Amino acid sequence: MVKVLIAEDNMSISIHLSNIINFTKSAQAISIINDETKVYEAIKLLEPEIVILDLKLQKGDGFEILRKIENDIAIKTRVVIYSEETNYMARVLEFKSVEKVFNKIESYEDVGLEIQKIAKNIANKELDKKIYEILFKMGFRAEHKGTQLIKECIEMSTKEKQENLKTIYEKLAEVEEKKSYTIKADIQVAVNKMWLYGNKEKIRKFLRLGEYEKPSPKCVVSMVRYYIEQ
């Protein structure tokens, strides 16, 4: 669940934003801050993936917060501006952390849709990262084109709750504009190389293989999917 911090000094607006965020089911409003001096520390402490920021807050303005975010390499949060300060909107776009700018005349629903979109992108990147981490631990290598295809198979299987590898190959072949047997062959090559050069004892344990079993694309996809869903 993606965490969203709301930096807004109008409590009514904050509550509406919080409700629309929680309604998306892909994000959760974790805190509401109305004081500019407390926003940066809240970001450091709570580590939200998204901050909804008003440019005019009590005891300061949103630009100081944006500067602190940009200057702190440890902060990876994305910022959505929701403000009446239309005279400053062009300046806001100079900050790399800003994903979207909304005028307060725009609806809460529009903000909610943007939060949902950003949350989906974050989730996709996190899924990619998890899959690659597991594959590389097993001995797969990034330079093998089959490794990328395995990652896409696992991703597709996870998102679509699809277990049938043949169906996944066919869908992936459509996306890649290739033949399904080419996809299958490239993946098998990557699995063979992983098995040939990797630690067989470690791989057997990871994939839960018997003493005489060898890894197959099917067991790799199913087991990696199992691990990322835990």
N, CA, C and O of each residue as an XYZ file, in Angstrom:
920
protein
N       0.840     -1.194      0.000
C       0.000      0.000      0.000
C       0.879      1.250      0.000
O       1.752      1.397      0.855
N       0.650      2.137     -0.948
C       1.442      3.359     -1.063
C       0.992      4.372     -0.011
O      -0.202      4.617      0.156
N       1.967      4.961      0.701
C       1.659      5.923      1.762
C       1.642      7.349      1.215
O       2.523      7.748      0.453
N       0.617      8.113      1.621
C       0.470      9.496      1.164
C       0.403     10.428      2.365
O      -0.416     10.232      3.263
N       1.263     11.443      2.382
C       1.225     12.477      3.403
C       0.572     13.716      2.803
O       0.898     14.115      1.685
N      -0.349     14.323      3.545
C      -1.056     15.513      3.068
C      -0.535     16.733      3.815
O      -0.649     16.813      5.038
N       0.032     17.678      3.083
C       0.514     18.934      3.660
C      -0.438     20.040      3.223
O      -0.292     20.603      2.138
N      -1.409     20.346      4.069
C      -2.514     21.249      3.723
C      -3.043     21.883      5.011
O      -3.260     21.182      5.998
N      -3.254     23.219      5.009
C      -3.688     23.867      6.249
C      -5.196     24.050      6.358
O      -5.683     24.577      7.359
N      -5.940     23.622      5.345
C      -7.391     23.671      5.414
C      -7.884     22.263      5.779
O      -7.765     21.327      4.987
N      -8.433     22.133      6.976
C      -8.788     20.803      7.463
C      -9.884     20.159      6.626
O      -9.868     18.945      6.420
N     -10.825     20.945      6.144
C     -11.897     20.392      5.319
C     -11.336     19.782      4.036
O     -11.725     18.684      3.638
N     -10.413     20.508      3.391
C      -9.777     20.002      2.176
C      -8.958     18.755      2.494
O      -8.976     17.783      1.739
N      -8.246     18.788      3.607
C      -7.428     17.638      4.002
C      -8.268     16.376      4.173
O      -7.880     15.294      3.731
N      -9.415     16.525      4.816
C     -10.292     15.375      5.053
C     -10.827     14.827      3.732
O     -10.877     13.615      3.526
N     -11.228     15.739      2.835
C     -11.722     15.296      1.523
C     -10.625     14.543      0.760
O     -10.881     13.496      0.165
N      -9.409     15.085      0.785
C      -8.290     14.432      0.103
C      -7.991     13.067      0.729
O      -7.754     12.087      0.024
N      -8.007     13.022      2.034
C      -7.751     11.760      2.734
C      -8.772     10.699      2.353
O      -8.419      9.546      2.103
N     -10.036     11.096      2.311
C     -11.099     10.146      1.967
C     -10.956      9.631      0.539
O     -11.122      8.438      0.286
N     -10.649     10.526     -0.388
C     -10.549     10.114     -1.802
C      -9.327      9.227     -2.008
O      -9.363      8.306     -2.824
N      -8.241      9.494     -1.275
C      -7.033      8.662     -1.371
C      -7.319      7.254     -0.857
O      -6.986      6.268     -1.514
N      -7.930      7.166      0.309
C      -8.227      5.859      0.892
C      -9.226      5.078      0.044
O      -9.227      3.847      0.050
N     -10.069      5.793     -0.677
C     -11.069      5.149     -1.530
C     -10.419      4.455     -2.725
O     -10.996      3.524     -3.286
N      -9.230      4.896     -3.117
C      -8.562      4.294     -4.284
C      -8.158      2.848     -4.023
O      -7.991      2.073     -4.964
N      -7.998      2.474     -2.741
C      -7.597      1.120     -2.340
C      -6.129      0.796     -2.663
O      -5.606     -0.228     -2.223
N      -5.471      1.672     -3.434
C      -4.066      1.429     -3.770
C      -3.137      2.349     -2.984
O      -1.915      2.221     -3.055
N      -3.735      3.286     -2.228
C      -2.948      4.236     -1.436
C      -3.653      4.493     -0.113
O      -4.851      4.249      0.033
N      -2.877      4.995      0.851
C      -3.425      5.263      2.183
C      -2.883      6.591      2.689
O      -1.674      6.820      2.686
N      -3.784      7.460      3.122
C      -3.375      8.724      3.727
C      -2.892      8.441      5.148
O      -3.660      7.961      5.981
N      -1.637      8.734      5.424
C      -1.063      8.345      6.715
C      -0.939      9.504      7.697
O      -0.827      9.290      8.904
N      -0.960     10.752      7.173
C      -0.823     11.887      8.081
C      -1.249     13.171      7.387
O      -1.147     13.302      6.167
N      -1.733     14.129      8.200
C      -2.095     15.458      7.699
C      -1.281     16.478      8.481
O      -1.345     16.513      9.710
N      -0.516     17.308      7.780
C       0.337     18.321      8.406
C      -0.089     19.690      7.885
O      -0.254     19.866      6.678
N      -0.269     20.669      8.790
C      -0.676     22.009      8.346
C       0.381     23.076      8.610
O       0.160     24.259      8.349
N       1.524     22.652      9.126
C       2.598     23.580      9.497
C       3.830     23.276      8.644
O       4.368     22.171      8.701
N       4.274     24.249      7.859
C       5.414     24.043      6.942
C       6.658     23.548      7.654
O       7.424     22.764      7.094
N       6.868     24.001      8.895
C       8.090     23.637      9.622
C       8.117     22.160     10.021
O       9.175     21.630     10.362
N       6.959     21.492      9.981
C       6.884     20.096     10.408
C       6.825     19.096      9.247
O       6.947     17.888      9.451
N       6.639     19.609      8.039
C       6.431     18.715      6.896
C       7.692     17.913      6.575
O       7.621     16.698      6.395
N       8.828     18.575      6.504
C      10.069     17.898      6.132
C      10.397     16.774      7.121
O      10.762     15.670      6.717
N      10.264     17.070      8.429
C      10.548     16.046      9.438
C       9.568     14.878      9.336
O       9.940     13.724      9.551
N       8.304     15.189      9.006
C       7.301     14.129      8.840
C       7.659     13.240      7.653
O       7.482     12.023      7.711
N       8.159     13.841      6.584
C       8.583     13.059      5.410
C       9.748     12.148      5.778
O       9.780     10.981      5.387
N      10.703     12.687      6.531
C      11.863     11.883      6.957
C      11.429     10.733      7.859
O      11.941      9.620      7.744
N      10.491     11.004      8.752
C      10.066     10.008      9.741
C       9.145      8.941      9.141
O       9.322      7.749      9.389
N       8.160      9.381      8.351
C       7.119      8.466      7.865
C       7.438      7.848      6.503
O       6.856      6.829      6.130
N       8.365      8.466      5.760
C       8.795      7.975      4.445
C       7.622      7.700      3.493
O       7.496      6.592      2.972
N       6.770      8.698      3.265
C       5.661      8.504      2.323
C       6.179      8.426      0.894
O       7.156      9.086      0.541
N       5.522      7.620      0.083
C       5.892      7.568     -1.340
C       5.385      8.792     -2.096
O       5.952      9.186     -3.115
N       4.298      9.393     -1.576
C       3.684     10.566     -2.224
C       3.375     11.621     -1.165
O       2.946     11.299     -0.057
N       3.600     12.885     -1.521
C       3.174     14.015     -0.681
C       2.252     14.895     -1.513
O       2.605     15.307     -2.618
N       1.071     15.180     -0.977
C       0.192     16.181     -1.593
C       0.485     17.493     -0.884
O       0.318     17.605      0.330
N       0.921     18.483     -1.648
C       1.472     19.702     -1.054
C       0.734     20.957     -1.507
O       0.581     21.215     -2.701
N       0.279     21.735     -0.513
C      -0.233     23.077     -0.766
C       0.961     24.027     -0.740
O       1.846     23.882      0.104
N       0.995     24.981     -1.640
C       2.136     25.896     -1.697
C       2.091     26.966     -0.608
O       3.093     27.628     -0.339
N       0.925     27.131      0.017
C       0.801     28.143      1.073
C       0.329     27.458      2.346
O      -0.825     27.043      2.455
N       1.239     27.346      3.304
C       0.944     26.688      4.572
C       1.195     27.649      5.734
O       1.772     28.721      5.551
N       0.757     27.256      6.925
C       1.057     28.042      8.111
C       2.567     28.074      8.337
O       3.249     27.063      8.168
N       3.074     29.218      8.713
C       4.488     29.423      9.061
C       5.438     29.125      7.901
O       6.572     28.706      8.135
N       5.008     29.328      6.678
C       5.932     29.108      5.568
C       5.226     28.803      4.268
O       4.012     28.971      4.149
N       6.007     28.348      3.283
C       5.409     28.005      1.997
C       5.971     26.686      1.485
O       6.984     26.191      1.979
N       5.298     26.132      0.490
C       5.668     24.832     -0.043
C       6.989     24.801     -0.775
O       7.581     23.733     -0.926
N       7.468     25.947     -1.236
C       8.728     25.963     -1.981
C       9.908     25.572     -1.105
O      10.846     24.923     -1.569
N       9.860     25.969      0.163
C      10.935     25.594      1.074
C      10.953     24.072      1.266
O      12.017     23.460      1.347
N       9.772     23.482      1.336
C       9.674     22.019      1.447
C      10.233     21.354      0.199
O      10.987     20.386      0.291
N       9.865     21.869     -0.960
C      10.361     21.311     -2.223
C      11.884     21.387     -2.296
O      12.530     20.442     -2.748
N      12.459     22.503     -1.855
C      13.919     22.644     -1.881
C      14.590     21.616     -0.965
O      15.629     21.053     -1.309
N      13.986     21.378      0.201
C      14.552     20.401      1.134
C      14.470     18.984      0.553
O      15.400     18.189      0.690
N      13.356     18.690     -0.089
C      13.191     17.376     -0.711
C      14.233     17.165     -1.809
O      14.844     16.100     -1.903
N      14.427     18.197     -2.641
C      15.372     18.092     -3.752
C      16.813     17.956     -3.264
O      17.636     17.305     -3.908
N      17.110     18.573     -2.129
C      18.492     18.579     -1.628
C      18.837     17.371     -0.765
O      19.991     17.192     -0.377
N      17.834     16.537     -0.463
C      18.053     15.365      0.384
C      17.973     14.109     -0.488
O      16.882     13.680     -0.863
N      19.123     13.524     -0.808
C      19.153     12.377     -1.739
C      18.494     11.134     -1.151
O      18.170     10.195     -1.879
N      18.298     11.129      0.160
C      17.660      9.970      0.802
C      16.141      9.965      0.592
O      15.491      8.932      0.752
N      15.591     11.111      0.236
C      14.133     11.218      0.056
C      13.769     10.895     -1.382
O      14.273     11.522     -2.314
N      12.897      9.922     -1.560
C      12.480      9.485     -2.895
C      11.013      9.817     -3.175
O      10.461      9.388     -4.188
N      10.386     10.577     -2.281
C       8.962     10.826     -2.394
C       8.602     11.615     -3.653
O       9.378     12.447     -4.125
N       7.420     11.342     -4.182
C       6.878     12.088     -5.309
C       5.902     13.122     -4.768
O       5.214     12.876     -3.778
N       5.843     14.283     -5.423
C       5.023     15.382     -4.921
C       3.915     15.711     -5.915
O       4.146     15.848     -7.116
N       2.698     15.834     -5.371
C       1.548     16.316     -6.142
C       1.134     17.650     -5.532
O       0.781     17.716     -4.355
N       1.177     18.705     -6.329
C       0.802     20.031     -5.853
C      -0.711     20.205     -5.970
O      -1.303     19.910     -7.009
N      -1.333     20.691     -4.881
C      -2.766     21.014     -4.893
C      -2.897     22.367     -4.214
O      -2.880     22.456     -2.986
N      -3.028     23.428     -5.017
C      -2.858     24.766     -4.460
C      -3.662     25.818     -5.222
O      -4.018     25.639     -6.387
N      -3.934     26.917     -4.526
C      -4.585     28.081     -5.153
C      -3.560     29.065     -5.692
O      -3.920     30.016     -6.386
N      -2.300     28.851     -5.383
C      -1.252     29.809     -5.762
C      -0.893     29.656     -7.239
O       0.210     29.222     -7.571
N      -1.813     30.008     -8.112
C      -1.626     29.783     -9.552
C      -0.496     30.623    -10.142
O       0.058     30.258    -11.179
N      -0.145     31.735     -9.506
C       0.927     32.589    -10.028
C       2.294     31.912     -9.967
O       3.231     32.317    -10.655
N       2.395     30.876     -9.132
C       3.681     30.219     -8.931
C       3.778     28.847     -9.582
O       4.779     28.150     -9.417
N       2.743     28.455    -10.320
C       2.707     27.100    -10.854
C       3.873     26.790    -11.794
O       4.382     25.669    -11.794
N       4.300     27.771    -12.593
C       5.409     27.541    -13.532
C       6.696     27.234    -12.783
O       7.483     26.392    -13.216
N       6.915     27.913    -11.659
C       8.125     27.684    -10.854
C       8.158     26.275    -10.290
O       9.219     25.663    -10.165
N       6.975     25.769     -9.950
C       6.880     24.439     -9.339
C       7.440     23.367    -10.259
O       8.086     22.425     -9.801
N       7.195     23.506    -11.542
C       7.598     22.488    -12.509
C       9.116     22.372    -12.658
O       9.606     21.439    -13.294
N       9.861     23.314    -12.074
C      11.316     23.242    -12.109
C      11.850     22.167    -11.154
O      13.006     21.759    -11.261
N      11.010     21.712    -10.226
C      11.429     20.719     -9.242
C      11.173     19.313     -9.782
O      10.056     18.994    -10.190
N      12.196     18.486     -9.784
C      12.113     17.134    -10.351
C      11.160     16.229     -9.575
O      10.592     15.295    -10.141
N      10.986     16.499     -8.297
C      10.139     15.644     -7.474
C       8.645     15.841     -7.750
O       7.822     15.017     -7.352
N       8.302     16.934     -8.431
C       6.885     17.239     -8.682
C       6.364     16.397     -9.852
O       6.874     16.488    -10.968
N       5.352     15.586     -9.585
C       4.754     14.708    -10.593
C       3.588     15.376    -11.310
O       3.396     15.180    -12.510
N       2.803     16.171    -10.567
C       1.579     16.738    -11.129
C       1.203     17.983    -10.354
O       1.457     18.088     -9.154
N       0.583     18.943    -11.069
C       0.157     20.180    -10.432
C      -1.350     20.353    -10.644
O      -1.843     20.308    -11.771
N      -2.066     20.550     -9.536
C      -3.505     20.773     -9.587
C      -3.848     22.130     -8.991
O      -3.308     22.517     -7.954
N      -4.750     22.852     -9.654
C      -5.367     24.030     -9.067
C      -6.511     23.552     -8.178
O      -7.163     22.555     -8.490
N      -6.760     24.250     -7.080
C      -7.799     23.796     -6.149
C      -9.219     23.878     -6.713
O     -10.162     23.385     -6.093
N      -9.372     24.492     -7.872
C     -10.708     24.469     -8.495
C     -10.975     23.099     -9.123
O     -12.118     22.771     -9.443
N      -9.906     22.294     -9.299
C     -10.076     20.944     -9.845
C     -10.572     20.005     -8.747
O     -10.349     20.238     -7.559
N     -11.244     18.950     -9.170
C     -11.945     18.091     -8.212
C     -11.002     17.175     -7.437
O      -9.893     16.865     -7.872
N     -11.491     16.755     -6.271
C     -10.754     15.777     -5.475
C     -10.629     14.454     -6.231
O      -9.640     13.735     -6.092
N     -11.643     14.151     -7.029
C     -11.616     12.902     -7.812
C     -10.446     12.888     -8.782
O      -9.819     11.848     -8.984
N     -10.144     14.048     -9.392
C      -9.000     14.131    -10.311
C      -7.694     13.865     -9.574
O      -6.802     13.188    -10.086
N      -7.595     14.407     -8.370
C      -6.401     14.163     -7.552
C      -6.306     12.684     -7.200
O      -5.227     12.094     -7.250
N      -7.442     12.089     -6.846
C      -7.466     10.668     -6.504
C      -7.018      9.788     -7.656
O      -6.294      8.813     -7.454
N      -7.450     10.131     -8.873
C      -7.047      9.361    -10.058
C      -5.547      9.466    -10.291
O      -4.906      8.491    -10.682
N      -4.985     10.653    -10.050
C      -3.541     10.844    -10.221
C      -2.766     10.042     -9.169
O      -1.743      9.431     -9.479
N      -3.253     10.048     -7.939
C      -2.621      9.267     -6.882
C      -2.650      7.786     -7.230
O      -1.669      7.071     -7.025
N      -3.780      7.333     -7.756
C      -3.924      5.927     -8.162
C      -2.927      5.573     -9.260
O      -2.326      4.499     -9.244
N      -2.759      6.487    -10.211
C      -1.818      6.279    -11.317
C      -0.375      6.187    -10.801
O       0.378      5.295    -11.193
N      -0.006      7.113     -9.926
C       1.352      7.105     -9.374
C       1.574      5.850     -8.541
O       2.634      5.228     -8.613
N       0.569      5.480     -7.748
C       0.677      4.281     -6.901
C       0.895      3.035     -7.750
O       1.678      2.157     -7.388
N       0.201      2.962     -8.876
C       0.358      1.820     -9.780
C       1.773      1.762    -10.345
O       2.367      0.686    -10.420
N       2.315      2.910    -10.743
C       3.683      2.963    -11.274
C       4.699      2.538    -10.213
O       5.658      1.824    -10.508
N       4.476      2.985     -8.978
C       5.368      2.611     -7.878
C       5.318      1.106     -7.648
O       6.350      0.456     -7.482
N       4.098      0.560     -7.639
C       3.928     -0.881     -7.412
C       4.609     -1.691     -8.504
O       5.233     -2.716     -8.226
N       4.489     -1.228     -9.761
C       5.122     -1.932    -10.881
C       6.640     -1.939    -10.750
O       7.286     -2.954    -11.012
N       7.205     -0.813    -10.346
C       8.660     -0.731    -10.177
C       9.136     -1.608     -9.021
O      10.190     -2.240     -9.096
N       8.341     -1.636     -7.948
C       8.693     -2.480     -6.811
C       8.642     -3.954     -7.185
O       9.478     -4.745     -6.748
N       7.649     -4.318     -8.002
C       7.531     -5.696     -8.449
C       8.723     -6.073     -9.318
O       9.300     -7.147     -9.147
N       9.097     -5.199    -10.247
C      10.281     -5.437    -11.085
C      11.517     -5.678    -10.229
O      12.282     -6.615    -10.457
N      11.693     -4.814     -9.244
C      12.869     -4.888     -8.375
C      12.903     -6.214     -7.614
O      13.949     -6.858     -7.532
N      11.758     -6.621     -7.057
C      11.688     -7.873     -6.299
C      12.014     -9.068     -7.181
O      12.774     -9.953     -6.790
N      11.430     -9.084     -8.378
C      11.654    -10.220     -9.286
C      13.129    -10.332     -9.649
O      13.709    -11.416     -9.572
N      13.736     -9.219    -10.042
C      15.146     -9.246    -10.430
C      16.042     -9.654     -9.268
O      16.996    -10.410     -9.457
N      15.744     -9.160     -8.063
C      16.556     -9.522     -6.898
C      16.568    -11.032     -6.696
O      17.620    -11.614     -6.433
N      15.416    -11.665     -6.816
C      15.316    -13.110     -6.627
C      16.019    -13.860     -7.758
O      16.760    -14.810     -7.508
N      15.789    -13.434     -8.993
C      16.419    -14.098    -10.137
C      17.945    -14.016    -10.066
O      18.635    -14.994    -10.356
N      18.467    -12.862     -9.686
C      19.921    -12.697     -9.615
C      20.514    -13.518     -8.472
O      21.638    -14.007     -8.581
N      19.770    -13.672     -7.385
C      20.223    -14.528     -6.280
C      20.353    -15.976     -6.737
O      21.221    -16.712     -6.267
N      19.485    -16.375     -7.655
C      19.507    -17.746     -8.149
C      20.623    -17.990     -9.155
O      20.992    -19.136     -9.416
N      21.157    -16.918     -9.716
C      22.232    -17.075    -10.689
C      21.894    -16.620    -12.092
O      22.720    -16.748    -12.995
N      20.698    -16.091    -12.295
C      20.369    -15.532    -13.607
C      21.176    -14.260    -13.818
O      21.532    -13.570    -12.862
N      21.456    -13.962    -15.066
C      22.258    -12.789    -15.385
C      21.475    -11.814    -16.260
O      20.705    -12.217    -17.131
N      21.690    -10.519    -16.007
C      20.944     -9.483    -16.717
C      21.230     -9.498    -18.211
O      20.378     -9.117    -19.014
N      22.441     -9.943    -18.588
C      22.810     -9.906    -20.012
C      22.132    -11.004    -20.829
O      22.149    -10.950    -22.059
N      21.542    -11.988    -20.177
C      20.828    -13.029    -20.911
C      19.424    -12.535    -21.258
O      18.643    -12.198    -20.367
N      19.108    -12.492    -22.536
C      17.805    -11.934    -22.928
C      16.653    -12.749    -22.346
O      15.565    -12.215    -22.132
N      16.877    -14.023    -22.092
C      15.834    -14.848    -21.486
C      15.491    -14.427    -20.067
O      14.376    -14.669    -19.603
N      16.440    -13.795    -19.365
C      16.188    -13.339    -17.993
C      15.103    -12.265    -17.985
O      14.203    -12.293    -17.146
N      15.190    -11.321    -18.918
C      14.164    -10.280    -19.044
C      12.803    -10.904    -19.355
O      11.779    -10.482    -18.818
N      12.807    -11.908    -20.224
C      11.548    -12.571    -20.596
C      10.954    -13.334    -19.414
O       9.736    -13.358    -19.237
N      11.818    -13.960    -18.600
C      11.340    -14.645    -17.401
C      10.704    -13.639    -16.452
O       9.646    -13.895    -15.876
N      11.363    -12.489    -16.294
C      10.812    -11.440    -15.431
C       9.426    -11.037    -15.910
O       8.512    -10.870    -15.102
N       9.266    -10.878    -17.219
C       7.972    -10.476    -17.771
C       6.924    -11.569    -17.605
O       5.748    -11.277    -17.390
N       7.349    -12.825    -17.704
C       6.420    -13.944    -17.470
C       5.913    -13.940    -16.031
O       4.720    -14.116    -15.782
N       6.824    -13.740    -15.096
C       6.461    -13.727    -13.677
C       5.540    -12.551    -13.386
O       4.551    -12.682    -12.665
N       5.878    -11.407    -13.955
C       5.071    -10.201    -13.761
C       3.656    -10.411    -14.303
O       2.674    -10.064    -13.646
N       3.563    -10.974    -15.492
C       2.266    -11.237    -16.108
C       1.479    -12.270    -15.312
O       0.276    -12.117    -15.101
N       2.155    -13.305    -14.880
C       1.510    -14.346    -14.088
C       0.961    -13.776    -12.782
O      -0.136    -14.133    -12.352
N       1.731    -12.888    -12.158
C       1.327    -12.282    -10.886
C       0.127    -11.362    -11.055
O      -0.842    -11.448    -10.302
N       0.197    -10.483    -12.046
C      -0.863     -9.496    -12.240
C      -2.175    -10.128    -12.711
O      -3.259     -9.699    -12.315
N      -2.062    -11.140    -13.551
C      -3.262    -11.746    -14.128
C      -3.683    -13.022    -13.416
O      -4.659    -13.664    -13.804
N      -2.933    -13.394    -12.357
C      -3.230    -14.626    -11.616
C      -3.291    -15.828    -12.558
O      -4.154    -16.698    -12.435
N      -2.362    -15.849    -13.488
C      -2.340    -16.879    -14.532
C      -1.284    -17.928    -14.194
O      -0.125    -17.588    -13.957
N      -1.674    -19.188    -14.171
C      -0.765    -20.280    -13.837
C      -0.244    -21.018    -15.071
O       0.843    -21.595    -15.040
N      -1.013    -20.997    -16.142
C      -0.667    -21.776    -17.340
C       0.458    -21.091    -18.105
O       0.278    -20.004    -18.654
N       1.631    -21.746    -18.137
C       2.802    -21.135    -18.758
C       2.628    -20.965    -20.266
O       3.113    -19.990    -20.841
N       1.948    -21.894    -20.899
C       1.703    -21.803    -22.342
C       0.900    -20.537    -22.674
O       1.192    -19.840    -23.645
N      -0.104    -20.259    -21.859
C      -0.914    -19.043    -22.048
C      -0.076    -17.790    -21.854
O      -0.223    -16.811    -22.586
N       0.797    -17.830    -20.868
C       1.674    -16.679    -20.605
C       2.620    -16.451    -21.780
O       2.828    -15.313    -22.201
N       3.196    -17.538    -22.313
C       4.075    -17.418    -23.484
C       3.338    -16.763    -24.649
O       3.883    -15.892    -25.327
N       2.111    -17.183    -24.871
C       1.331    -16.656    -25.990
C       1.034    -15.166    -25.817
O       1.118    -14.394    -26.772
N       0.688    -14.773    -24.593
C       0.406    -13.356    -24.328
C       1.676    -12.519    -24.439
O       1.657    -11.410    -24.975
N       2.774    -13.059    -23.929
C       4.048    -12.352    -24.002
C       4.517    -12.229    -25.447
O       5.090    -11.211    -25.834
N       4.276    -13.257    -26.235
C       4.651    -13.229    -27.650
C       3.915    -12.107    -28.385
O       4.479    -11.470    -29.275
N       2.662    -11.870    -28.011
C       1.897    -10.775    -28.619
C       2.518     -9.425    -28.273
O       2.654     -8.548    -29.126
N       2.888     -9.280    -27.006
C       3.496     -8.022    -26.553
C       4.847     -7.794    -27.233
O       5.153     -6.684    -27.668
N       5.647     -8.856    -27.319
C       7.002     -8.748    -27.870
C       7.014     -8.832    -29.403
O       8.045     -8.614    -30.039
N       5.857     -9.151    -29.977
C       5.740     -9.331    -31.431
C       6.713    -10.396    -31.930
O       7.425    -10.215    -32.917
N       6.711    -11.513    -31.205
C       7.543    -12.657    -31.566
C       6.674    -13.912    -31.582
O       5.492    -13.865    -31.243
N       7.260    -15.007    -31.970
C       6.578    -16.296    -31.906
C       6.723    -16.851    -30.485
O       7.744    -16.639    -29.831
N       5.706    -17.553    -30.021
C       5.749    -18.078    -28.655
C       6.872    -19.098    -28.480
O       7.442    -19.208    -27.395
N       7.198    -19.851    -29.546
C       8.278    -20.835    -29.408
C       9.638    -20.162    -29.291
O      10.565    -20.732    -28.716
N       9.766    -18.940    -29.839
C      11.011    -18.174    -29.684
C      11.163    -17.705    -28.243
O      12.243    -17.784    -27.657
N      10.063    -17.217    -27.688
C      10.048    -16.805    -26.281
C      10.443    -17.990    -25.395
O      11.288    -17.860    -24.509
N       9.830    -19.127    -25.642
C      10.083    -20.329    -24.857
C      11.543    -20.754    -24.954
O      12.151    -21.120    -23.948
N      12.111    -20.708    -26.161
C      13.499    -21.121    -26.372
C      14.476    -20.196    -25.648
O      15.433    -20.664    -25.032
N      14.238    -18.879    -25.721
C      15.118    -17.916    -25.060
C      15.095    -18.091    -23.541
O      16.127    -17.984    -22.879
N      13.925    -18.357    -23.008
C      13.789    -18.564    -21.573
C      14.505    -19.849    -21.149
O      15.176    -19.882    -20.118
N      14.357    -20.895    -21.947
C      15.005    -22.168    -21.621
C      16.520    -22.016    -21.617
O      17.195    -22.608    -20.775
N      17.063    -21.232    -22.544
C      18.509    -20.981    -22.583
C      18.964    -20.310    -21.283
O      19.986    -20.685    -20.707
N      18.194    -19.312    -20.825
C      18.554    -18.608    -19.586
C      18.513    -19.556    -18.383
O      19.376    -19.492    -17.508
N      17.508    -20.432    -18.346
C      17.393    -21.404    -17.254
C      18.566    -22.380    -17.283
O      19.129    -22.712    -16.240
N      18.933    -22.841    -18.483
C      20.053    -23.783    -18.625
C      21.367    -23.158    -18.163
O      22.169    -23.812    -17.495
N      21.587    -21.893    -18.521
C      22.827    -21.213    -18.131
C      22.864    -20.981    -16.621
O      23.905    -21.136    -15.983
N      21.715    -20.607    -16.065
C      21.641    -20.432    -14.610
C      22.014    -21.725    -13.895
O      22.751    -21.709    -12.909
N      21.498    -22.847    -14.399
C      21.749    -24.155    -13.789
C      23.199    -24.593    -13.986
O      23.800    -25.193    -13.095
N      23.757    -24.287    -15.162
C      25.119    -24.700    -15.497
C      26.158    -23.974    -14.655
O      27.123    -24.581    -14.190
N      25.958    -22.660    -14.458
C      26.987    -21.861    -13.790
C      26.643    -21.497    -12.341
O      27.475    -20.943    -11.622
N      25.418    -21.809    -11.918
C      25.006    -21.440    -10.561
C      25.323    -22.502     -9.528
O      25.818    -23.583     -9.849
N      25.031    -22.174     -8.295
C      25.217    -23.101     -7.175
C      24.016    -24.050     -7.147
O      22.919    -23.662     -6.745
N      24.234    -25.303     -7.579
C      23.116    -26.239     -7.736
C      22.405    -26.540     -6.425
O      21.181    -26.671     -6.392
N      23.167    -26.649     -5.356
C      22.550    -26.933     -4.052
C      21.626    -25.782     -3.631
O      20.516    -26.002     -3.146
N      22.107    -24.569     -3.826
C      21.330    -23.378     -3.481
C      20.083    -23.275     -4.361
O      18.996    -22.951     -3.883
N      20.261    -23.556     -5.653
C      19.133    -23.473     -6.593
C      18.071    -24.525     -6.268
O      16.874    -24.237     -6.287
N      18.521    -25.750     -5.968
C      17.568    -26.818     -5.604
C      16.729    -26.402     -4.391
O      15.512    -26.587     -4.368
N      17.401    -25.842     -3.395
C      16.712    -25.429     -2.180
C      15.737    -24.294     -2.481
O      14.611    -24.279     -1.985
N      16.180    -23.356     -3.289
C      15.376    -22.183     -3.613
C      14.114    -22.574     -4.376
O      13.024    -22.067     -4.110
N      14.288    -23.491     -5.334
C      13.162    -23.914     -6.168
C      12.434    -25.142     -5.608
O      11.464    -25.628     -6.191
N      12.928    -25.630     -4.463
C      12.328    -26.794     -3.801
C      12.306    -28.015     -4.731
O      11.281    -28.675     -4.903
N      13.462    -28.285     -5.314
C      13.602    -29.412     -6.230
C      14.083    -30.655     -5.482
O      14.775    -30.555     -4.469
N      13.708    -31.815     -5.991
C      14.210    -33.063     -5.452
C      15.659    -33.288     -5.850
O      16.225    -32.506     -6.614
N      16.256    -34.342     -5.342
C      17.689    -34.603     -5.553
C      18.057    -34.731     -7.025
O      19.136    -34.302     -7.434
N      17.179    -35.310     -7.816
C      17.506    -35.558     -9.232
C      16.739    -34.637    -10.188
O      16.855    -34.774    -11.406
N      15.965    -33.710     -9.647
C      15.204    -32.799    -10.509
C      16.091    -31.669    -11.025
O      17.032    -31.240    -10.358
N      15.772    -31.206    -12.211
C      16.443    -30.043    -12.782
C      15.430    -28.903    -12.911
O      14.233    -29.142    -13.070
N      15.921    -27.663    -12.842
C      14.981    -26.540    -12.948
C      14.390    -26.426    -14.346
O      15.038    -26.757    -15.339
N      13.173    -25.961    -14.407
C      12.479    -25.711    -15.667
C      11.882    -24.312    -15.613
O      11.722    -23.759    -14.525
N      11.550    -23.725    -16.762
C      10.886    -22.409    -16.747
C       9.642    -22.403    -15.869
O       9.359    -21.418    -15.186
N       8.903    -23.503    -15.890
C       7.663    -23.564    -15.113
C       7.925    -23.427    -13.621
O       7.247    -22.661    -12.936
N       8.914    -24.172    -13.114
C       9.166    -24.105    -11.675
C       9.785    -22.764    -11.282
O       9.543    -22.272    -10.180
N      10.587    -22.165    -12.179
C      11.171    -20.857    -11.886
C      10.071    -19.807    -11.760
O      10.041    -19.045    -10.795
N       9.170    -19.772    -12.738
C       8.089    -18.782    -12.728
C       7.198    -18.965    -11.499
O       6.887    -17.997    -10.805
N       6.794    -20.193    -11.234
C       5.872    -20.431    -10.123
C       6.511    -20.136     -8.771
O       5.856    -19.572     -7.895
N       7.786    -20.510     -8.582
C       8.420    -20.315     -7.288
C       8.782    -18.853     -7.041
O       8.634    -18.363     -5.921
N       9.252    -18.153     -8.068
C       9.565    -16.732     -7.872
C       8.284    -15.966     -7.579
O       8.261    -15.071     -6.734
N       7.221    -16.327     -8.286
C       5.929    -15.695     -7.997
C       5.523    -15.959     -6.554
O       5.029    -15.064     -5.869
N       5.726    -17.162     -6.105
C       5.393    -17.516     -4.716
C       6.166    -16.624     -3.730
O       5.588    -16.117     -2.768
N       7.469    -16.433     -3.970
C       8.292    -15.662     -3.052
C       7.902    -14.186     -3.023
O       7.889    -13.577     -1.954
N       7.587    -13.610     -4.164
C       7.259    -12.174     -4.179
C       5.886    -11.895     -3.602
O       5.587    -10.761     -3.228
N       5.049    -12.917     -3.528
C       3.698    -12.709     -2.991
C       3.634    -12.942     -1.486
O       2.597    -12.730     -0.857
N       4.760    -13.382     -0.914
C       4.767    -13.640      0.542
C       4.840    -12.323      1.318
O       4.856    -12.332      2.549
